[in-house]
Structures are given as structure tokens and as C-alpha cells.
Amino acid sequence: MSVPEADSLSDLEARIHRAVELVGQLRAERDAAIAERDAARNGAGAALSEMQKLRDEVEEMRGERKQVRVRIEKLLGQLDRLSES
């Protein structure tokens, strides 16, 4: 083998080595991105669940507030009748 062929073979080996390192790095970055995406999806799912829970709680409280309002209006009506008599 002549010197130029040996140099080109060394260059090829170095390029292949860099390519292998780059592929490994890209795979690690891909895996990290997938893990981050999955964590974000799980977080979003938990947030949606919490939001629905809070919506239900607000609706329940609105119903309770309406019941309290009706009861207070009845009591005020009874007080008005007492003061008129």
C-alpha cells in the first residue's frame, strides 16, 4: 500500500469514527427529547385532570351558592312579614 492510499484510508477511518460518535450522540439526544416529550404529555394530562376537577368544584359551589341565596331570600321575606305585623 502506498502512502497516499494509507492516508486516505486513515482519513476514511477517522470520518467513520466521527460518524459513529455523531450517531451515538444524536441517538442520546433523541432519547432525551422523547423522555422530555413524554414527561410533558404526562404533565399536561395531570393538568387537564386537575382543571376538570376544579371546574366540577366550581359548579358544585355555584349550586350551593344558589341554594344559600334562596334560603336567605326566604328568611328575609319572613323577617319582612314579621316587621309588617
Biopython code that builds the backbone (N, CA, C, O; Angstrom):
import numpy as np
from Bio.PDB.StructureBuilder import StructureBuilder

atoms = [
    (1, "MET", "N", (0.852, -1.154, 0.000)),
    (1, "MET", "CA", (0.000, 0.000, 0.000)),
    (1, "MET", "C", (0.909, 1.230, 0.000)),
    (1, "MET", "O", (1.893, 1.287, 0.736)),
    (2, "SER", "N", (0.568, 2.198, -0.825)),
    (2, "SER", "CA", (1.399, 3.398, -0.894)),
    (2, "SER", "C", (0.968, 4.387, 0.168)),
    (2, "SER", "O", (-0.077, 4.211, 0.795)),
    (3, "VAL", "N", (1.749, 5.411, 0.376)),
    (3, "VAL", "CA", (1.499, 6.413, 1.418)),
    (3, "VAL", "C", (0.191, 7.171, 1.173)),
    (3, "VAL", "O", (-0.569, 7.361, 2.122)),
    (4, "PRO", "N", (-0.110, 7.615, -0.066)),
    (4, "PRO", "CA", (-1.396, 8.307, -0.269)),
    (4, "PRO", "C", (-2.596, 7.418, 0.023)),
    (4, "PRO", "O", (-3.603, 7.893, 0.550)),
    (5, "GLU", "N", (-2.502, 6.128, -0.313)),
    (5, "GLU", "CA", (-3.611, 5.220, -0.015)),
    (5, "GLU", "C", (-3.765, 5.037, 1.485)),
    (5, "GLU", "O", (-4.888, 4.953, 1.983)),
    (6, "ALA", "N", (-2.684, 4.975, 2.197)),
    (6, "ALA", "CA", (-2.727, 4.826, 3.650)),
    (6, "ALA", "C", (-3.327, 6.069, 4.284)),
    (6, "ALA", "O", (-4.109, 5.975, 5.230)),
    (7, "ASP", "N", (-2.960, 7.241, 3.760)),
    (7, "ASP", "CA", (-3.530, 8.487, 4.281)),
    (7, "ASP", "C", (-5.030, 8.548, 4.012)),
    (7, "ASP", "O", (-5.804, 8.941, 4.885)),
    (8, "SER", "N", (-5.439, 8.164, 2.813)),
    (8, "SER", "CA", (-6.869, 8.205, 2.512)),
    (8, "SER", "C", (-7.626, 7.183, 3.347)),
    (8, "SER", "O", (-8.767, 7.425, 3.740)),
    (9, "LEU", "N", (-6.996, 6.040, 3.619)),
    (9, "LEU", "CA", (-7.624, 5.037, 4.470)),
    (9, "LEU", "C", (-7.726, 5.559, 5.900)),
    (9, "LEU", "O", (-8.739, 5.337, 6.563)),
    (10, "SER", "N", (-6.705, 6.242, 6.380)),
    (10, "SER", "CA", (-6.739, 6.835, 7.725)),
    (10, "SER", "C", (-7.812, 7.915, 7.801)),
    (10, "SER", "O", (-8.538, 8.015, 8.790)),
    (11, "ASP", "N", (-7.905, 8.715, 6.754)),
    (11, "ASP", "CA", (-8.949, 9.746, 6.714)),
    (11, "ASP", "C", (-10.339, 9.109, 6.735)),
    (11, "ASP", "O", (-11.233, 9.580, 7.438)),
    (12, "LEU", "N", (-10.511, 8.047, 5.970)),
    (12, "LEU", "CA", (-11.796, 7.346, 5.937)),
    (12, "LEU", "C", (-12.122, 6.771, 7.308)),
    (12, "LEU", "O", (-13.255, 6.890, 7.774)),
    (13, "GLU", "N", (-11.136, 6.145, 7.962)),
    (13, "GLU", "CA", (-11.352, 5.605, 9.309)),
    (13, "GLU", "C", (-11.740, 6.711, 10.288)),
    (13, "GLU", "O", (-12.631, 6.527, 11.117)),
    (14, "ALA", "N", (-11.075, 7.851, 10.192)),
    (14, "ALA", "CA", (-11.387, 8.969, 11.087)),
    (14, "ALA", "C", (-12.792, 9.486, 10.828)),
    (14, "ALA", "O", (-13.525, 9.785, 11.771)),
    (15, "ARG", "N", (-13.177, 9.596, 9.561)),
    (15, "ARG", "CA", (-14.526, 10.067, 9.233)),
    (15, "ARG", "C", (-15.584, 9.086, 9.717)),
    (15, "ARG", "O", (-16.629, 9.490, 10.225)),
    (16, "ILE", "N", (-15.309, 7.802, 9.557)),
    (16, "ILE", "CA", (-16.253, 6.779, 10.030)),
    (16, "ILE", "C", (-16.364, 6.848, 11.553)),
    (16, "ILE", "O", (-17.462, 6.757, 12.101)),
    (17, "HIS", "N", (-15.240, 7.009, 12.227)),
    (17, "HIS", "CA", (-15.240, 7.111, 13.685)),
    (17, "HIS", "C", (-16.060, 8.320, 14.138)),
    (17, "HIS", "O", (-16.849, 8.216, 15.077)),
    (18, "ARG", "N", (-15.878, 9.469, 13.472)),
    (18, "ARG", "CA", (-16.661, 10.668, 13.813)),
    (18, "ARG", "C", (-18.150, 10.448, 13.542)),
    (18, "ARG", "O", (-19.005, 10.898, 14.304)),
    (19, "ALA", "N", (-18.446, 9.748, 12.443)),
    (19, "ALA", "CA", (-19.844, 9.469, 12.111)),
    (19, "ALA", "C", (-20.488, 8.581, 13.164)),
    (19, "ALA", "O", (-21.634, 8.804, 13.552)),
    (20, "VAL", "N", (-19.756, 7.577, 13.627)),
    (20, "VAL", "CA", (-20.273, 6.683, 14.672)),
    (20, "VAL", "C", (-20.517, 7.469, 15.958)),
    (20, "VAL", "O", (-21.542, 7.279, 16.612)),
    (21, "GLU", "N", (-19.584, 8.349, 16.324)),
    (21, "GLU", "CA", (-19.763, 9.170, 17.522)),
    (21, "GLU", "C", (-20.970, 10.091, 17.370)),
    (21, "GLU", "O", (-21.754, 10.256, 18.304)),
    (22, "LEU", "N", (-21.115, 10.686, 16.191)),
    (22, "LEU", "CA", (-22.244, 11.589, 15.941)),
    (22, "LEU", "C", (-23.576, 10.845, 16.013)),
    (22, "LEU", "O", (-24.543, 11.353, 16.581)),
    (23, "VAL", "N", (-23.626, 9.653, 15.444)),
    (23, "VAL", "CA", (-24.861, 8.847, 15.505)),
    (23, "VAL", "C", (-25.202, 8.522, 16.960)),
    (23, "VAL", "O", (-26.361, 8.610, 17.364)),
    (24, "GLY", "N", (-24.202, 8.152, 17.734)),
    (24, "GLY", "CA", (-24.442, 7.864, 19.154)),
    (24, "GLY", "C", (-24.950, 9.089, 19.894)),
    (24, "GLY", "O", (-25.871, 8.992, 20.704)),
    (25, "GLN", "N", (-24.356, 10.235, 19.620)),
    (25, "GLN", "CA", (-24.791, 11.482, 20.264)),
    (25, "GLN", "C", (-26.219, 11.835, 19.852)),
    (25, "GLN", "O", (-27.035, 12.213, 20.693)),
    (26, "LEU", "N", (-26.519, 11.711, 18.566)),
    (26, "LEU", "CA", (-27.868, 12.016, 18.080)),
    (26, "LEU", "C", (-28.906, 11.071, 18.672)),
    (26, "LEU", "O", (-30.020, 11.490, 18.983)),
    (27, "ARG", "N", (-28.553, 9.818, 18.828)),
    (27, "ARG", "CA", (-29.484, 8.864, 19.446)),
    (27, "ARG", "C", (-29.754, 9.236, 20.903)),
    (27, "ARG", "O", (-30.892, 9.168, 21.368)),
    (28, "ALA", "N", (-28.699, 9.628, 21.618)),
    (28, "ALA", "CA", (-28.872, 10.040, 23.016)),
    (28, "ALA", "C", (-29.757, 11.288, 23.098)),
    (28, "ALA", "O", (-30.625, 11.384, 23.966)),
    (29, "GLU", "N", (-29.532, 12.235, 22.197)),
    (29, "GLU", "CA", (-30.358, 13.448, 22.179)),
    (29, "GLU", "C", (-31.804, 13.117, 21.838)),
    (29, "GLU", "O", (-32.728, 13.686, 22.419)),
    (30, "ARG", "N", (-32.003, 12.189, 20.891)),
    (30, "ARG", "CA", (-33.361, 11.768, 20.532)),
    (30, "ARG", "C", (-34.058, 11.136, 21.732)),
    (30, "ARG", "O", (-35.214, 11.445, 22.023)),
    (31, "ASP", "N", (-33.345, 10.248, 22.425)),
    (31, "ASP", "CA", (-33.928, 9.585, 23.592)),
    (31, "ASP", "C", (-34.284, 10.596, 24.677)),
    (31, "ASP", "O", (-35.325, 10.478, 25.325)),
    (32, "ALA", "N", (-33.420, 11.590, 24.873)),
    (32, "ALA", "CA", (-33.701, 12.627, 25.870)),
    (32, "ALA", "C", (-34.916, 13.444, 25.450)),
    (32, "ALA", "O", (-35.751, 13.789, 26.286)),
    (33, "ALA", "N", (-35.021, 13.757, 24.159)),
    (33, "ALA", "CA", (-36.166, 14.528, 23.668)),
    (33, "ALA", "C", (-37.463, 13.738, 23.817)),
    (33, "ALA", "O", (-38.500, 14.303, 24.166)),
    (34, "ILE", "N", (-37.407, 12.452, 23.558)),
    (34, "ILE", "CA", (-38.600, 11.607, 23.715)),
    (34, "ILE", "C", (-39.012, 11.547, 25.180)),
    (34, "ILE", "O", (-40.199, 11.630, 25.496)),
    (35, "ALA", "N", (-38.045, 11.403, 26.071)),
    (35, "ALA", "CA", (-38.358, 11.373, 27.508)),
    (35, "ALA", "C", (-38.959, 12.708, 27.949)),
    (35, "ALA", "O", (-39.904, 12.738, 28.738)),
    (36, "GLU", "N", (-38.415, 13.799, 27.444)),
    (36, "GLU", "CA", (-38.943, 15.127, 27.792)),
    (36, "GLU", "C", (-40.360, 15.293, 27.256)),
    (36, "GLU", "O", (-41.228, 15.835, 27.939)),
    (37, "ARG", "N", (-40.591, 14.825, 26.031)),
    (37, "ARG", "CA", (-41.932, 14.891, 25.449)),
    (37, "ARG", "C", (-42.931, 14.082, 26.274)),
    (37, "ARG", "O", (-44.038, 14.544, 26.547)),
    (38, "ASP", "N", (-42.536, 12.887, 26.664)),
    (38, "ASP", "CA", (-43.426, 12.031, 27.452)),
    (38, "ASP", "C", (-43.738, 12.661, 28.807)),
    (38, "ASP", "O", (-44.871, 12.594, 29.284)),
    (39, "ALA", "N", (-42.729, 13.271, 29.423)),
    (39, "ALA", "CA", (-42.948, 13.943, 30.706)),
    (39, "ALA", "C", (-43.904, 15.114, 30.526)),
    (39, "ALA", "O", (-44.774, 15.346, 31.367)),
    (40, "ALA", "N", (-43.745, 15.849, 29.435)),
    (40, "ALA", "CA", (-44.638, 16.978, 29.171)),
    (40, "ALA", "C", (-46.068, 16.507, 28.936)),
    (40, "ALA", "O", (-47.019, 17.134, 29.402)),
    (41, "ARG", "N", (-46.214, 15.414, 28.221)),
    (41, "ARG", "CA", (-47.562, 14.867, 27.987)),
    (41, "ARG", "C", (-48.202, 14.428, 29.294)),
    (41, "ARG", "O", (-49.385, 14.678, 29.526)),
    (42, "ASN", "N", (-47.420, 13.774, 30.149)),
    (42, "ASN", "CA", (-47.952, 13.342, 31.445)),
    (42, "ASN", "C", (-48.345, 14.552, 32.284)),
    (42, "ASN", "O", (-49.385, 14.548, 32.942)),
    (43, "GLY", "N", (-47.512, 15.581, 32.256)),
    (43, "GLY", "CA", (-47.824, 16.802, 32.997)),
    (43, "GLY", "C", (-49.080, 17.470, 32.471)),
    (43, "GLY", "O", (-49.900, 17.965, 33.244)),
    (44, "ALA", "N", (-49.225, 17.483, 31.168)),
    (44, "ALA", "CA", (-50.413, 18.086, 30.561)),
    (44, "ALA", "C", (-51.666, 17.287, 30.932)),
    (44, "ALA", "O", (-52.721, 17.859, 31.207)),
    (45, "GLY", "N", (-51.535, 15.977, 30.937)),
    (45, "GLY", "CA", (-52.677, 15.136, 31.319)),
    (45, "GLY", "C", (-53.083, 15.374, 32.759)),
    (45, "GLY", "O", (-54.272, 15.439, 33.071)),
    (46, "ALA", "N", (-52.113, 15.503, 33.627)),
    (46, "ALA", "CA", (-52.410, 15.776, 35.037)),
    (46, "ALA", "C", (-53.042, 17.149, 35.189)),
    (46, "ALA", "O", (-53.957, 17.328, 35.992)),
    (47, "ALA", "N", (-52.557, 18.122, 34.421)),
    (47, "ALA", "CA", (-53.117, 19.474, 34.491)),
    (47, "ALA", "C", (-54.563, 19.490, 33.998)),
    (47, "ALA", "O", (-55.412, 20.164, 34.581)),
    (48, "LEU", "N", (-54.840, 18.752, 32.929)),
    (48, "LEU", "CA", (-56.214, 18.680, 32.430)),
    (48, "LEU", "C", (-57.133, 18.015, 33.446)),
    (48, "LEU", "O", (-58.273, 18.440, 33.635)),
    (49, "SER", "N", (-56.641, 16.988, 34.086)),
    (49, "SER", "CA", (-57.426, 16.305, 35.111)),
    (49, "SER", "C", (-57.731, 17.246, 36.270)),
    (49, "SER", "O", (-58.861, 17.304, 36.756)),
    (50, "GLU", "N", (-56.717, 17.977, 36.706)),
    (50, "GLU", "CA", (-56.906, 18.937, 37.803)),
    (50, "GLU", "C", (-57.875, 20.043, 37.391)),
    (50, "GLU", "O", (-58.709, 20.473, 38.187)),
    (51, "MET", "N", (-57.761, 20.499, 36.144)),
    (51, "MET", "CA", (-58.655, 21.543, 35.660)),
    (51, "MET", "C", (-60.108, 21.057, 35.676)),
    (51, "MET", "O", (-61.001, 21.799, 36.084)),
    (52, "GLN", "N", (-60.345, 19.838, 35.244)),
    (52, "GLN", "CA", (-61.705, 19.299, 35.251)),
    (52, "GLN", "C", (-62.223, 19.173, 36.679)),
    (52, "GLN", "O", (-63.387, 19.467, 36.951)),
    (53, "LYS", "N", (-61.369, 18.743, 37.576)),
    (53, "LYS", "CA", (-61.753, 18.634, 38.990)),
    (53, "LYS", "C", (-62.162, 20.003, 39.526)),
    (53, "LYS", "O", (-63.171, 20.128, 40.221)),
    (54, "LEU", "N", (-61.378, 21.026, 39.201)),
    (54, "LEU", "CA", (-61.692, 22.379, 39.667)),
    (54, "LEU", "C", (-62.968, 22.914, 39.036)),
    (54, "LEU", "O", (-63.743, 23.607, 39.695)),
    (55, "ARG", "N", (-63.191, 22.599, 37.765)),
    (55, "ARG", "CA", (-64.452, 23.011, 37.114)),
    (55, "ARG", "C", (-65.653, 22.387, 37.833)),
    (55, "ARG", "O", (-66.651, 23.056, 38.102)),
    (56, "ASP", "N", (-65.534, 21.104, 38.133)),
    (56, "ASP", "CA", (-66.624, 20.422, 38.836)),
    (56, "ASP", "C", (-66.855, 21.051, 40.203)),
    (56, "ASP", "O", (-67.997, 21.226, 40.629)),
    (57, "GLU", "N", (-65.776, 21.386, 40.881)),
    (57, "GLU", "CA", (-65.882, 22.001, 42.202)),
    (57, "GLU", "C", (-66.556, 23.370, 42.109)),
    (57, "GLU", "O", (-67.387, 23.711, 42.951)),
    (58, "VAL", "N", (-66.203, 24.150, 41.097)),
    (58, "VAL", "CA", (-66.817, 25.469, 40.902)),
    (58, "VAL", "C", (-68.312, 25.318, 40.641)),
    (58, "VAL", "O", (-69.116, 26.068, 41.194)),
    (59, "GLU", "N", (-68.687, 24.357, 39.807)),
    (59, "GLU", "CA", (-70.102, 24.138, 39.527)),
    (59, "GLU", "C", (-70.859, 23.732, 40.785)),
    (59, "GLU", "O", (-71.984, 24.178, 41.010)),
    (60, "GLU", "N", (-70.247, 22.894, 41.592)),
    (60, "GLU", "CA", (-70.874, 22.476, 42.848)),
    (60, "GLU", "C", (-71.064, 23.684, 43.770)),
    (60, "GLU", "O", (-72.113, 23.845, 44.394)),
    (61, "MET", "N", (-70.040, 24.522, 43.844)),
    (61, "MET", "CA", (-70.133, 25.713, 44.704)),
    (61, "MET", "C", (-71.171, 26.692, 44.181)),
    (61, "MET", "O", (-71.849, 27.347, 44.972)),
    (62, "ARG", "N", (-71.308, 26.805, 42.883)),
    (62, "ARG", "CA", (-72.351, 27.685, 42.326)),
    (62, "ARG", "C", (-73.736, 27.186, 42.726)),
    (62, "ARG", "O", (-74.620, 27.970, 43.072)),
    (63, "GLY", "N", (-73.905, 25.867, 42.669)),
    (63, "GLY", "CA", (-75.194, 25.300, 43.087)),
    (63, "GLY", "C", (-75.462, 25.562, 44.558)),
    (63, "GLY", "O", (-76.577, 25.919, 44.940)),
    (64, "GLU", "N", (-74.436, 25.384, 45.383)),
    (64, "GLU", "CA", (-74.597, 25.651, 46.819)),
    (64, "GLU", "C", (-74.899, 27.123, 47.067)),
    (64, "GLU", "O", (-75.732, 27.450, 47.912)),
    (65, "ARG", "N", (-74.236, 28.006, 46.343)),
    (65, "ARG", "CA", (-74.472, 29.447, 46.495)),
    (65, "ARG", "C", (-75.914, 29.791, 46.132)),
    (65, "ARG", "O", (-76.549, 30.610, 46.795)),
    (66, "LYS", "N", (-76.419, 29.164, 45.085)),
    (66, "LYS", "CA", (-77.804, 29.420, 44.677)),
    (66, "LYS", "C", (-78.769, 28.961, 45.766)),
    (66, "LYS", "O", (-79.741, 29.654, 46.070)),
    (67, "GLN", "N", (-78.502, 27.791, 46.354)),
    (67, "GLN", "CA", (-79.363, 27.289, 47.434)),
    (67, "GLN", "C", (-79.319, 28.228, 48.637)),
    (67, "GLN", "O", (-80.354, 28.507, 49.242)),
    (68, "VAL", "N", (-78.129, 28.716, 48.987)),
    (68, "VAL", "CA", (-77.996, 29.636, 50.127)),
    (68, "VAL", "C", (-78.749, 30.928, 49.832)),
    (68, "VAL", "O", (-79.431, 31.467, 50.704)),
    (69, "ARG", "N", (-78.628, 31.421, 48.615)),
    (69, "ARG", "CA", (-79.325, 32.650, 48.234)),
    (69, "ARG", "C", (-80.837, 32.496, 48.386)),
    (69, "ARG", "O", (-81.504, 33.387, 48.910)),
    (70, "VAL", "N", (-81.373, 31.371, 47.932)),
    (70, "VAL", "CA", (-82.812, 31.123, 48.028)),
    (70, "VAL", "C", (-83.232, 31.075, 49.498)),
    (70, "VAL", "O", (-84.252, 31.651, 49.877)),
    (71, "ARG", "N", (-82.442, 30.387, 50.320)),
    (71, "ARG", "CA", (-82.783, 30.287, 51.747)),
    (71, "ARG", "C", (-82.740, 31.657, 52.424)),
    (71, "ARG", "O", (-83.604, 31.982, 53.237)),
    (72, "ILE", "N", (-81.734, 32.451, 52.084)),
    (72, "ILE", "CA", (-81.635, 33.796, 52.686)),
    (72, "ILE", "C", (-82.794, 34.664, 52.232)),
    (72, "ILE", "O", (-83.345, 35.417, 53.034)),
    (73, "GLU", "N", (-83.175, 34.578, 50.972)),
    (73, "GLU", "CA", (-84.312, 35.362, 50.479)),
    (73, "GLU", "C", (-85.590, 34.969, 51.213)),
    (73, "GLU", "O", (-86.412, 35.827, 51.535)),
    (74, "LYS", "N", (-85.760, 33.667, 51.478)),
    (74, "LYS", "CA", (-86.939, 33.229, 52.233)),
    (74, "LYS", "C", (-86.909, 33.797, 53.650)),
    (74, "LYS", "O", (-87.925, 34.282, 54.149)),
    (75, "LEU", "N", (-85.738, 33.735, 54.300)),
    (75, "LEU", "CA", (-85.615, 34.274, 55.651)),
    (75, "LEU", "C", (-85.886, 35.780, 55.664)),
    (75, "LEU", "O", (-86.561, 36.277, 56.566)),
    (76, "LEU", "N", (-85.373, 36.502, 54.683)),
    (76, "LEU", "CA", (-85.624, 37.940, 54.616)),
    (76, "LEU", "C", (-87.105, 38.229, 54.398)),
    (76, "LEU", "O", (-87.654, 39.183, 54.949)),
    (77, "GLY", "N", (-87.736, 37.394, 53.590)),
    (77, "GLY", "CA", (-89.178, 37.546, 53.375)),
    (77, "GLY", "C", (-89.944, 37.330, 54.676)),
    (77, "GLY", "O", (-90.901, 38.049, 54.965)),
    (78, "GLN", "N", (-89.522, 36.338, 55.458)),
    (78, "GLN", "CA", (-90.193, 36.083, 56.743)),
    (78, "GLN", "C", (-89.949, 37.238, 57.706)),
    (78, "GLN", "O", (-90.851, 37.621, 58.451)),
    (79, "LEU", "N", (-88.749, 37.794, 57.701)),
    (79, "LEU", "CA", (-88.455, 38.940, 58.571)),
    (79, "LEU", "C", (-89.289, 40.158, 58.178)),
    (79, "LEU", "O", (-89.768, 40.899, 59.035)),
    (80, "ASP", "N", (-89.454, 40.351, 56.879)),
    (80, "ASP", "CA", (-90.296, 41.472, 56.402)),
    (80, "ASP", "C", (-91.743, 41.295, 56.874)),
    (80, "ASP", "O", (-92.386, 42.260, 57.289)),
    (81, "ARG", "N", (-92.247, 40.069, 56.808)),
    (81, "ARG", "CA", (-93.620, 39.817, 57.259)),
    (81, "ARG", "C", (-93.746, 40.062, 58.762)),
    (81, "ARG", "O", (-94.764, 40.574, 59.230)),
    (82, "LEU", "N", (-92.707, 39.695, 59.515)),
    (82, "LEU", "CA", (-92.733, 39.928, 60.967)),
    (82, "LEU", "C", (-92.729, 41.419, 61.279)),
    (82, "LEU", "O", (-93.433, 41.871, 62.181)),
    (83, "SER", "N", (-91.943, 42.172, 60.540)),
    (83, "SER", "CA", (-91.871, 43.614, 60.809)),
    (83, "SER", "C", (-93.129, 44.327, 60.355)),
    (83, "SER", "O", (-93.436, 45.401, 60.872)),
    (84, "GLU", "N", (-93.869, 43.767, 59.406)),
    (84, "GLU", "CA", (-95.117, 44.384, 58.941)),
    (84, "GLU", "C", (-96.259, 44.128, 59.914)),
    (84, "GLU", "O", (-97.220, 44.896, 59.949)),
    (85, "SER", "N", (-96.174, 43.090, 60.683)),
    (85, "SER", "CA", (-97.287, 42.758, 61.561)),
    (85, "SER", "C", (-97.312, 43.564, 62.808)),
    (85, "SER", "O", (-98.202, 43.386, 63.641)),
]
sb = StructureBuilder()
sb.init_structure("model")
sb.init_model(0)
sb.init_chain("A")
sb.init_seg("    ")
for serial, (resi, resn, name, xyz) in enumerate(atoms, 1):
    if name == "N":
        sb.init_residue(resn, " ", resi, " ")
    sb.init_atom(name, np.array(xyz, "f"), 0.0, 1.0, " ", f" {name:<3s}", serial, name[0])
structure = sb.get_structure()
